[in-house]
Amino acid sequence: MKILGIDIGGSGIKGALVDTRTGKLVTERIRLDTPFKSAPPKVARVVAELVVSCRWKGKIGCTFPGVIRRGIIYTAANMDKDWIGVNGETVLRRKTGCAVHLLNDADAAGIAEMQFGAGKNKSGVVVLLTFGTGIGSALFLDGKLVPNTELGHIELRGKEAEARAAARVRAEKKLSWKQWASRVNEYLNRIEGLFSPDLIIIGGGVSKRSAEFLPLLETRARIVPARLRNDAGIVGAALAAANKR
């Protein structure tokens, strides 16, 4: 089955057709900038533009950086707060003319990694962390997702963790990989104290440079880079839509 997967992020909106049997992108990935003021009408217009570019008219799986329950958005990290309380599925369906299944962005990435990537056939407690504009998280117990964990917002030195350790912070503060890894290690220590994971998967755009920082990370759990890298959200969105009943 082929389904269009769309990954809405704080800086970009990416999409491609996905073969849900293999987890492979079957078209070239398209990326459009997220509008500066990322209010629902503006983001919906960009999503609709992406759908047209993909020449797609079927079901869509779509991610969003926030807590999602039954299509309704409860938080909007790194997005316009006008999204809060809105049925995102309805907004996107009306603009695209397609059936839309909406889910948390890191949950989607985790679903993809657990089915086709670094978490495949892994039992126990698995945590996927995406480092980008913010920090997203997905938590699995014996392969089953615990949705909407949003662990990037736990407190670290009086701030939200993502305000200290997101990949965006490394770029903005011009931190070396060693300096940034020190912040990430502090964050991972909190995660291990809370969940004692068996495996930690590092995803997000920064995962393509894992050789630069992964050897600097110190965890009790095994720690590995995401295999699907920055395509994980697209793939996971399509998988979630395919499995939606």
N, C-alpha and C positions, 0 to 999 in steps of 0.2 A: 504493500500500500504506500502511495506517495501522498504526503501532506506538507503544506507550507508551514515551516517553523519560523517564528519571528521573535527576536530577542530585543526588548526595549531596555536601553541603558541610559545612564545619566548623560553620556556624551554622544552615543550613536545608536541607531536602530538598524539591526542586521536581519537578513532573512534569506532563506533558500528552500528549495524543495528537498525533502528528506525521504529516503526509502526506509520506512519504519521496520522492515524486516532485517536490515543490515546496519542501520544507523549511519549510513553514508549520505553525504550531500550529493544530489543528482543534478544540481544546477550550480552555476557559479554563485558564490555568496555576494549579495548586494548590501552595501552599507550606506545609509543616509544619516546626516547629522541630526541629533535630537534638537528640537527648537530651543533657543536660549531661554525663553519663558515657556516651560514645558507643560502648559495648561492642556486639559483634555482635547479641546477642538484642534489645537495645533499639532499635537502628537498624533491624533487620529488621522489628520490630513497626510502626515508623512507615512503612516502605516498604510493608508489607502494608496499612496503613490508607489510604495514598495510592492503592494499586491498587484497593481496594474503592470509594473515593470516585470513581475514574474508571470504575467498572463495567467493568473490563478482565479478560479471561481468556486473552489471547494472549501472544505473545512480548514480552519487555521488554528494552530497552537501558538500561543503568544505569552511571553513572559513580561513581568513588571517588577521593578525593584521595591517591593512592599509586601505587607501581609494581605493575602487574598482569601476570602471565604465565599464560596458560591458566586464568584464573579464580582463581589463587592470589595473595593479597596479600602483597607483600614489604616494603612500607613503609606507614606510616599517618600521614602528616603531618596534624597538627591533629585527629586522631581517636584513639580509645582503642587502645593498643598490643596489646590482645588480638586485634585483627584480623590481626596479622602471622603469616604461616604458615597462615592459614585460607583455604579455598576459598570465596571470597565468593559465587560463583555458586551453590554448593550451599546455603549458608546462606539466601540470598534465595529460591531456588527452593522450598525446603522450607516457608518461611513464607508465600509468596505463592501457591504452586501453579502458577506460571508458569515457562516456560523463560526463563532470564536470561542475557544476554551482558554481562559486566562489563569496563570499560576505564577507563584513567586519565582524570580529569575534564578536564584541559587538552587531552589528545589528542582527546577528543570535541569540545570547543569548536573545536579546529583543523580537524577533519574538516568540521564544519558551515561554518566560514568559508571553507575552500578550495573547497567545492562550491557554496555559495549566497551567500557574503558577500564580505568585502574581499579574500580571496585567490583568488577565482574567476579561472581562466585565467592565473594568475601562475606563471611558471617561476622557476628559480634557487632560492636559499635563502630560505625564508620562516620567520620565527619568530613565533609567537603567544604573548603573555604575558598571563596573567590575574591581575589585582590584586584581591585580596579578603581573606579571612582570612589567606591566605598568598600566594605567587606561584607560579602554575602555568605550564608551558611546553609548547609543541608545536613540533616542528621538522620542516620539509618540504624535500625536495630534488626539484625538478621535479614537485611535486604528490604525491610519495610520502612517507608518514609515517615518521619515525624514532621509534619509540615510547618512552615512559617516560623522557624526558630529565630531568625534575625540576630545572630550572635555577634554581628559587627557593632551592635549598639550596647554591649555590656560596658560597664564603667572600667576605665583604665586611667589611673592618675588624675581622676577628677574630670575626665572627658569620655566621650564615646570612643570605643576602641578604634573605630575607623578614622577618627580625627587624628590619631597618632600613627596608625600602621597601614592605612590603605596605600595602594601603589601610587595613587594621586599625590599623597603626602610626600612620598619619596621624590617624585618629580618636582613638586612645587618648592620643596626645601633643599633641593639639589643634594640629597643624602647619598653617600656612597652605599654600595650593596652591603657592606659590613655594618654601617650605621643603621640602615633600614632593617637588616636582619636582627639586630639587637632589639628593636622595637617589636618586630614580629615574634621573636622568642618570648618576650614578656607577655604578649597576647596569647601565644600558644600555651604558656604555662597556666594561664587562667582557664583556658579551654580544657586542658588536661585535669585541672583541679575540679572542674565541674562534671566532666563526663567520662574521664578515663578511657578514651577511645583506643581501639585496637589498631586503627588505621586512620591517618589524616591524609586527605588528597588536596593538593594545592592547585587551584584553577584560576580562571580569569586571564586577562591579556598578558599579565606578567609571567604566566606559566611557561610561555615560549622561551623565557630566559632563565629557566629554573637552574641551569648549570652555574649561573652567577651567584645564586643565593642559597639554594637548597643545602649544599654542604655546610653552610654556616648555621643552619637551624638545629636546635637541640631539643629533642622530644623523647619521651619514653616510648611513645607509639611509633610504629613504622610510618614514615612520611614519604610520599611520592608525588610527582607532578601529575596533573590530569592528562590523560592520553588524547582526549578530544579537544583539549586546549580551549580556544575562544569560540569554537563551534558547538560546545557542549550545550549551551542554552538553546540554540536553534534546534538541535537534535532532540533534547529533552522535551521541548515544547511540542514538537511534532509527535513524539511518543505518547505524551500525556493526552493529547487530543485524540490520538488513535484509540487509546484505551478508555476514553470517556464514554460512559453509557448513558 
